[in-house]
Every structure is written in C-alpha cells, then in structure tokens.
Amino acid sequence: MLLELRQHALAGEWDVIVVDCAPTAETLRLLALPEALGWYMDRVFPVERRVVKALRPVLTRAAGVPMPGDSVFDAIERLHGELDEVRTLLTGPDASVRLVLTPENVVLAEARRSYTTLSLFGYRVDGVIANRIFPAEDADDWRAGWVLAQDEVLGRVEESFAGLPIWRSAYRPREPVGVEPLADLARAAYAEADPLASAPGKAPLRVRRSEGGAVVRLSLPLVSRTDVDLARKGDDLVVTVGSYRRLVTLPSGLARFAIAGARVEHGELQVRFVETTDNETGR
C-alpha cells in the first residue's frame, strides 16, 4: 500500500491524495515500517549480506537449498529506498494527518493516544473532525440525552486538541454516498474553510545547536514525564511511550555528545546534549 501511494504521488496527476486509514493500531504499524526497515538496513543488512556471501557455498551444501544471491539483496535495497521515499513524503511539509472521531469517551481516548503516537513517529496532525454529532434542534428525550452526553465529550475534545482546528459534522439521516452527498457534508463541516489547507505547525523532530551542546526536541502532545522512557543506544535515541518505541537516529554531529538531561514540557520531549571528550553516553 505504501508503494502504491508512492506511485500515485510520483505520477503528478493529482492535486491531493487522501488516504482513509485502517484502525489506529494497523495504521501505526504500517507508518512505522519504513523507519524500522531503515534501522535494519543501516545496522544489520550490510553484515548479513557479507556473511551470506562469504558462507554461501558452505550453507548451500549444508542446508541443501540455495542461499539468497545478490539479486535478492539488491531487491531489498530497492524496497528500502522506495519506502524511505514514502516516509520522506509523509513526514514532509506537504503531508499531514487529520484525525476523525465520534464524541464518545472511549473514542476520544483512542484519538488522544493516536495524536501522541503519530507525533512520536514524526507524523504531523493538522486537525480533528468530530463526526456524527446529534443535532440539538427538535430533539426528543432520547436524542436530547445523547446531545448532552456528546456536548460533554466535545468540551474535552477542545481541551485535548487545543491549538488544532476542530471541525464538526452532524449525524446525517443517511450514509453520504456519492459526490453530491459528500459535497453537502463538506460544506456543512468546513463552511468557508479550505478542506485541503494544512494547518501550519512545527516539525515533529527538531535539533537546535548551541555552543558546546544541542537540544533535540520531539513533539509528544498529551504526555507527562512519567509516560516517557528515554535511553541512548549508540547513535540512537530510544524513546518509549506506552507500548510504542521509536529509535531516533541522531544526527552525525551529535555522536560525540552525551545526554545531560531531559524533560517533557509544552507538549514535547526536550533532550539536552553536551559535548564530551570521552564519548560517554547518558540516560
């Protein structure tokens, strides 16, 4: 699917490409794939390729089946290169994620986790659509109860995603299938706003250098310090939030720097590095 998306983007035939994603867990696994493969390609693949090449005759005789040849490794390298292009595309300034939720407590909790985890992996969220909102007009007792319950959740939606545009879409009498029903939905939800305008925002990962040190900033909205585990492993910064872990490869210029401290503030993880002479690392 990622490679298909790449083909559409390279074709130059479209003004905008919209991907209606799978449920959160599956989408996050998909979006994390290019970076995970990149780590493998940088750390494991070169060694594996040399070992197989050196031992191919022995392994072929011992196993009784042919070992992968150079063409197989070349294909993996091509796949990695194409997926790396996809990640560059999806994390670039021309791409963003728009969360869609219904005003229910469980759904809001999942959307909050998605917001944090997408930011952890470097994807920018540019807005939220609250969908299937019961209209307050002419509501009977049953629907009036839903209106009150949804109003409470919508208040928490505003708090949770403060600073992001939040669009509301009413619960419609039937499923909007076809161009005209979808156009009506868009007009009702976005009004005069441009649906394709991406809200400006900071890059999820930023490095600010200073004399004798640097600060790496990673957007992590809706988390506290106790939610984040941080470690350094070689040239990688290992950031864990809940059940999700990202290995952030540090810029080459920070290789001789050690971690001097870290904090979570204003919706971002800030890791401070200082220059050392013995290349020691910190936690």
C-alpha positions in Angstrom: 0.0 0.0 0.0 2.8 2.4 0.8 4.4 1.7 -2.6 1.1 2.3 -4.3 0.8 5.6 -2.5 4.4 6.5 -3.8 3.4 5.7 -7.4 0.3 8.0 -7.2 2.5 10.8 -5.7 5.1 10.4 -8.4 2.6 10.3 -11.2 1.8 14.0 -10.8 -1.8 13.5 -11.8 -3.4 14.6 -8.6 -3.8 17.9 -6.7 -4.1 16.0 -3.4 -4.1 12.4 -2.3 -6.4 11.4 0.7 -5.8 8.0 2.4 -8.7 6.7 4.5 -6.6 4.8 7.0 -7.3 1.5 8.8 -7.9 1.4 12.6 -5.2 3.0 14.6 -3.0 0.0 15.6 -2.8 -1.2 12.0 -2.1 2.2 10.6 0.7 2.9 13.1 2.4 -0.4 12.3 2.2 0.5 8.6 3.6 4.0 9.1 6.4 2.7 11.4 7.5 0.2 8.8 9.8 2.4 6.7 11.8 3.6 9.7 12.0 0.1 11.1 13.3 -1.2 7.8 15.8 1.7 7.7 17.2 0.7 11.1 17.6 -2.9 9.8 19.3 -1.7 6.6 21.8 0.5 8.4 22.6 -1.9 11.3 22.0 -5.5 10.2 21.7 -5.7 6.4 25.4 -4.9 5.5 26.7 -7.5 7.9 24.1 -10.1 6.9 24.9 -9.6 3.2 28.7 -10.0 3.8 28.1 -13.2 5.9 25.8 -14.8 3.4 28.2 -14.0 0.5 31.2 -15.4 2.3 29.4 -18.6 3.5 27.0 -19.2 0.6 28.8 -22.3 -0.8 29.0 -23.9 2.6 25.5 -23.0 3.6 24.1 -24.2 0.3 25.7 -27.6 0.7 24.7 -27.9 4.4 21.1 -26.8 4.0 20.5 -28.4 0.7 18.8 -25.3 -0.7 20.3 -22.3 -2.5 21.1 -19.3 -0.3 19.9 -15.9 -1.4 22.0 -14.3 -4.1 22.9 -10.7 -4.8 19.7 -10.1 -6.8 17.7 -10.8 -3.6 19.7 -8.3 -1.6 19.5 -5.8 -4.4 15.7 -6.1 -4.4 15.7 -5.5 -0.6 17.8 -2.4 -1.1 15.4 -1.1 -3.8 12.4 -1.8 -1.5 14.1 0.1 1.3 14.9 3.1 -1.0 11.3 3.3 -2.2 9.9 3.0 1.3 12.3 5.7 2.5 10.9 8.0 -0.2 7.4 7.3 1.1 8.4 8.2 4.7 10.1 11.4 3.4 6.9 12.2 1.6 4.5 11.5 4.5 6.6 13.3 7.1 7.3 16.3 4.9 5.7 19.7 5.0 3.2 18.8 2.2 1.6 15.9 4.2 -0.4 15.7 7.4 -2.8 13.5 9.3 -6.4 14.5 10.1 -8.0 12.6 13.0 -11.6 11.6 12.8 -13.6 10.8 15.9 -17.1 10.4 17.2 -17.9 12.3 20.5 -17.6 9.2 22.8 -15.2 8.8 25.7 -13.6 5.6 24.5 -13.1 7.0 21.0 -11.7 10.3 22.4 -9.2 8.3 24.5 -8.1 6.4 21.4 -7.8 9.6 19.4 -5.6 11.1 22.1 -3.3 8.1 22.0 -3.1 8.3 18.2 -2.2 12.0 18.4 0.7 11.2 20.7 1.9 8.2 18.8 1.7 9.8 15.4 3.9 12.6 16.8 6.3 10.1 18.3 6.9 8.6 14.8 7.3 12.1 13.2 3.8 12.5 11.5 2.1 15.9 11.8 -1.5 16.1 12.8 -3.2 19.2 11.3 -6.7 19.0 12.6 -9.6 16.9 14.1 -13.0 16.1 12.7 -15.8 15.4 15.2 -18.2 13.3 13.3 -21.8 12.1 13.8 -22.9 14.8 16.2 -26.6 14.7 17.1 -28.3 18.0 16.2 -29.9 19.8 19.2 -32.9 21.1 17.2 -36.2 19.3 17.6 -34.5 16.5 19.7 -36.8 14.1 21.5 -35.9 12.9 25.1 -33.8 10.1 23.8 -31.8 12.2 21.4 -31.6 15.1 23.9 -29.7 12.7 26.3 -27.2 12.0 23.5 -26.8 15.7 22.8 -25.9 16.4 26.4 -23.5 13.5 26.6 -21.8 14.5 23.3 -21.5 18.1 24.5 -19.5 17.0 27.5 -17.2 14.9 25.3 -16.8 17.7 22.8 -15.7 20.0 25.5 -12.9 17.5 26.3 -12.1 17.3 22.6 -11.5 21.1 22.5 -9.2 20.8 25.6 -7.3 17.7 24.2 -6.5 19.2 20.8 -6.1 22.8 21.8 -4.3 24.7 19.0 -5.6 22.5 16.3 -8.6 23.2 14.1 -11.6 21.1 15.1 -14.4 20.7 12.6 -17.9 19.3 13.4 -20.1 17.1 11.3 -23.7 16.4 12.2 -25.2 13.0 12.3 -26.9 12.7 8.9 -30.2 10.9 8.2 -28.4 8.5 5.8 -24.9 7.5 4.8 -23.4 10.1 2.5 -22.5 8.1 -0.6 -21.8 9.8 -3.9 -20.4 13.2 -5.0 -23.3 15.4 -4.0 -23.9 14.0 -0.5 -20.2 14.2 0.2 -20.1 17.8 -1.1 -23.0 18.6 1.2 -21.2 17.1 4.1 -18.0 19.0 3.3 -19.9 22.3 3.1 -21.6 21.7 6.4 -18.4 20.7 8.2 -15.9 23.1 6.7 -18.1 26.1 5.9 -15.9 28.7 4.3 -12.6 27.0 5.3 -10.5 25.2 2.7 -10.7 21.5 3.5 -7.3 20.9 1.9 -5.5 23.7 3.7 -3.0 22.1 6.1 -2.7 23.9 9.4 0.8 25.3 10.0 2.8 23.6 12.6 6.3 22.8 13.8 8.3 19.8 12.5 7.8 16.9 14.9 11.6 16.5 15.3 13.9 19.5 15.6 17.6 19.9 16.6 18.8 23.3 17.9 22.6 23.6 18.3 24.3 25.9 20.7 27.9 26.4 21.8 29.1 23.2 23.3 25.8 21.4 23.1 22.5 20.9 21.4 18.8 20.3 22.2 16.7 17.7 20.4 13.0 18.4 20.5 10.4 15.7 19.7 6.7 16.6 19.7 4.8 14.4 22.2 1.5 16.0 23.0 -0.7 14.8 25.9 2.0 13.0 27.8 3.8 13.7 31.1 7.4 12.8 32.1 6.2 9.6 33.7 4.8 8.4 30.4 8.1 8.6 28.6 11.1 6.3 28.9 14.4 7.5 27.4 17.6 5.8 26.7 20.6 6.1 24.4 22.0 3.2 22.4 25.0 4.1 20.3 23.9 6.7 17.8 20.2 6.0 18.5 17.9 7.8 21.0 15.4 5.2 22.2 12.0 6.8 23.1 9.3 4.7 24.5 5.7 5.9 25.1 3.3 3.3 26.4 3.6 0.2 24.1 5.3 2.1 21.3 9.0 2.6 20.9 10.9 4.6 18.3 14.7 4.6 17.6 15.6 8.1 16.6 18.9 8.1 14.8 20.8 11.1 16.0 22.5 13.5 13.5 26.1 12.5 12.9 27.3 15.7 14.6 25.9 14.5 17.9 27.9 11.3 18.0 30.4 12.8 20.4 27.8 14.4 22.6 26.3 12.9 25.8 22.8 13.3 27.3 22.9 15.9 30.0 19.2 15.9 30.8 15.7 15.6 29.5 12.3 16.9 30.3 8.7 16.9 28.9 7.4 20.4 28.5 4.8 22.2 26.4 3.9 19.0 24.6 7.4 18.0 23.6 10.3 15.9 24.8 13.4 18.0 25.1 16.7 16.2 25.3 19.8 18.3 26.1 23.3 17.1 24.9 26.7 18.4 25.9 30.0 17.8 24.2 32.3 15.3 25.9 35.9 14.2 25.3 35.4 10.5 26.1 32.3 9.9 24.0 30.3 8.8 27.1 26.5 8.4 26.8 23.8 9.3 29.2 20.3 8.1 30.2 
